[in-house]
Amino acid sequence: MPRGSKEKYTDKQKRQAEHIEQGYESRGVTEREAERRAWATVNKVHKGGEKPGGGGYGKPEDHEPMRKGGRIGGRQ
């Protein structure tokens, strides 16, 4: 499978990435950077594609990366 292929991702993961990407774009992030960050977040949550042969197949989701934004700055 070529690098960058989204074949092993579920429809849910693709929808999540699109939604996250739109959020970044609305904050002024470039389209390319928004897409990169969105897929990085989806990969962190799902540990890769969840269909058989994908890295995250059979692993539970970790939603902490979706909640993390805004918590880091100013926290001591």
Buried (B, 14 or more C-beta within 10 A) or exposed (E): EEEEEEEBBBEEBEEBBEEBBEBBBEEEBEEEEBBBBBBEBBBBBBBBBBEEEBEBBEEEEEEEBBEEEEEEEEEE
